Amino acid sequence: MKLGVCYYPEHWPEDRWAIDARLMREAGLSVVRIGEFAWAQLEPSVGVFRWDWLDRAIATLAAEGLQIVLGTPTATPPAWLARTWPEILQVDAQGRRREFGSRRHYCANSPVYRQHTARIVTALVERYGAHPAVIGWQIDNEFGCHDTARCYCPRCAQAFRVWLQARYGTLDELNEAWGTAFWSQWYTDWSQIEPPFLAVTEQNVSQVLDYGRFSSDSWVDYERRQVDLLRKGAPGKFITHNLMGNFPDLDYHALARPLDFVVWDSYPTGYAEQMAMQLYHPDDPRPALAYDVGDPYVTGFCHDVMRGVKNLPFWVMEQQCGNVNWSEYNTGVRDGAVRLWTWHALACGAEAVVYFRWRACRFAQEQMHSGLRHHDASAAVGYRDVVCMADDRALMAAVAAMPCASEVAILSDYHDLWALSLQPHRKDFSYQRHQFRFYRALQHWGIPTDIVSPDIDLRQYKLVLAPSAFLVDAQLAAILKAYAEGGGKLLLGVRSGFKTTSNLVTDLPLPGLLRELVGVTVTDWHGLPPGVNYSVEYDGRGIEAGFWAESLIPDPDVDVLARFTSPPFAPRAALTARRVGDSGGRALYLGWYPTPDQAEAIVARVSDLAGVRRMAQPLPEGVVMVRRGAYAILLNFSCHAQAIEIAGQRVLVPSRDVVIID
């Protein structure tokens, strides 16, 4: 288990570097990320490089035994580049060119920018690719951040047409896939197709979905070009990119494929304010937590998404170590929070935690963002926590050596996410919220969970949940059928099988290509306004289904586990289970959007059906349990000590603390 820090030597006097490096080593840090925003300092004018300062910075850090992760600085093209070649700048959805003065202001499809990218990356790898202190590379920084995943410039318009020709081959195929007979949108020449922006009202959702795919593919291609240069020039060194948890605008499965492993940027208090809005329903009760630790369900969801994009261990490349500067309250952090976050990341599969940043910056946009040390270089709360973790390091290493093994998976597909965001049909319906509803239920029962693409080998899981398998083709249907036929237990949720992969509603009885697998027909689907509920009999008791409900007619061989008992859907089925194959497989279909309590009850039932280990009693609110090998890691994010019954033991977990059981 490595601990490290993000460092910006270009921000500080050179006579401070050796002091900082010594303090890093003394605190137990071993990894330093540098260079990812330093293009202007490295290349002050085109083709003129200034390496001396970076040579000395790397030498100073290496002299203390610190290992370097070197960033390619392409997230911040310098002023001379933007002013000389303004065509590299992005155009936003309102047709406005984005100007120099911040970061991420470039277009991934700009040929000029790609040429300059190749030059700076090649120069970096030629100079430092064989340096013994440089252990790996971070490409760029946070692709898509600040609403930059999609550009609408003329270069992107032309590249989009080329992408479409490769995808569809002919205009007839494209017109059919997009349904352009609607509103006289039929295309007769490729040049007529523009990016979907500046329209009078809603745009064709098939076109918008494809533009999202094209934009994501553009970043994957831009990333791969850097990967190729680094692989050639620095063999044996790892290559990664820092992702952003549950960020929805890019296909992280595709972005992760050429990387050795992924890293991500974890800011628990900021995410508790901002990302929680993407995951909780507005009327959901929020957990009672200590004010300065964030939300462990949100943070854990992001950890598990990151582990799942390659189904491998990950790093946290930016770990919050004090207050942030970009959220609403920028909550102060007390002693113990950084240690708790570090253990949470380790429990979820992190092999390294790198804190952002070493010292709080005195200038520009991030002046109010904390570091391990204050603006005056004195020790801050994060530094104190890192020093205190010296006593944890042996146990951390033992836990880190254990595998992360889950018996349950939640399926995640970015194309489903994008399609549902274009036509949610019911206010507050979102793909990630639906996933998170079941994720929280699994956490409630202490069930470790992988969040994975459906194209991995699902046979390793006893239970697979697909809350909204929205876009379905024959390949996905075959994957899910094979999983169930092999003995797996599969739970599908509402809106599954509703559309084709080009975002057209299927012309088959719902749930479309999944109907045969689950053995039910969805005859009607209702979005329900607040206060309207349909009564359901489930598990011998009456409950209320709200928000979204679907009427199910099962085939004769299908078991009905719940039934609507009030109009208009009574007496139709609400939850069904069909036996699949000869190995004990089951395919279940849940015909309503469950409340948090209902999701917990359903998860308990299907996990028992699948033979999944779970807690005998649910975990208290704010307490998270994660298993790594023989270890159970209990983390308490609440304001009070909590008693847990586990393996016949009564364990008391103090507030804002962690207990590890072997």
Buried (B, 14 or more C-beta within 10 A) or exposed (E): BBBBBBBBBBBBEEEBBBEBBBBBBEBBBBBBBBBBBBBBBBBEEEEEBEBEBBEBBBEBBBBBEBBBBBBBBBBBBBEBBBEEBEBBBBBBEEEEEBEBEEBBBBBBBBEBBBEBBBBBBBBBBEBBBEBEBBBBBBBBBBBBBEEBBBBBBEBBBEBBBEBBBEBBEEBEEBBBBBBBEEEEBBBEEBEEBBBBBEEEEEBBBBBBBBBBBBBBBBBBBBBBBBBBBBBEBBEEBBBBBBBBBBBBBBBBBBBBBBBBBBBBBBBBBBBBBBBBEBBBBEEBEEBEBBEBBBBBBBBBBBBBBBBBBBBBBBBBBBBBBBBBBEBEEBBEBBEBBBBBBBBBBBBBBBBBBBBBBBBBBEEEEBEEBBBBBBBEBEBBBBBBBBBEBEEBEEBBEBBBEEEBEBBBBBBBBBBBBBBBBBBBEBEEBBBBBBBBBBBBBBBBBBBBBBBBBBEBEBEBBBBBBBBBBBBBEEEBBEBBBBBBBBBBBBBBBBBBBBBBBBBBEBEBEBBBBBBBBBBBBBEEBBBBEEEEBBBBBBEEEEBEBBBBBBBBBBEEEBBBBBBBBBEEBBEBBBBBBBBBBEEBBBBBBBBBBBBBEBBBBBBBBBBEBBEBEBBEEBBBBBBBBBBBBEBBBBBBBBBEEBEBEBEEEEBEBEBBBBBBBE
